[in-house]
Amino acid sequence: MKLEGKVWRYGDNIDTDVIIPARYLNSFDPAELATHCMEDIDTSFAKNVKAGDIMVGGRNFGCGSSREHAPVAIKAAGIPVIIAANFARIFYRNGINIGLPLLEIGSDVEKIKADDTLRVDASTGTIENLSTGDVFRAHPLPGFVQDIARAGGLINYIKEKK
């Protein structure tokens, strides 16, 4: 799974209430959620994100509530992968469940800036910063997680297995 896109950069402890504010949780429509993604900290995100752009966060990305709405909103906004120092565990699992690859690179994340262009190979864990020439290594996604991502999420993956 090879991806290339512009970076939307966020800091540490980005919680699920910031990713998708609670006032929008009455909707399960991914397209509707995407229109409000990140709006409380970045009013430009939902209006300007392009399919294939890459979200990068700091430590403890996705902390807070266990709602699946947060990774759904990000994926529906067109983000195909999130890179962070590390992720809150429930957010990480929810990302896998909906087929959104999440890669952890520890403190190397500090070398990635907003508007950089990254090339990401989730199957090998290789992240190339095309703006700076830096190359980072994340743990590659296990084969079954890659299969879930390719299927578009856990439900689709299970349906394919029947």
Secondary structure, 3 states (H helix, E strand, C coil): CEEEEEEEECCCCCEHHHHCCHHHCCCCCHHHHHCCCCCCCCCCHHHHCCCCCEEEECCCECECCCCCHHHHHHHHCCCCCEEECCECHHHHHHHHHCCCCEEECHHHHHHCCCCCEEEEECCCCEEEECCCCCEEECCCCCHHHHHHHHHCCHHHHHHHHC
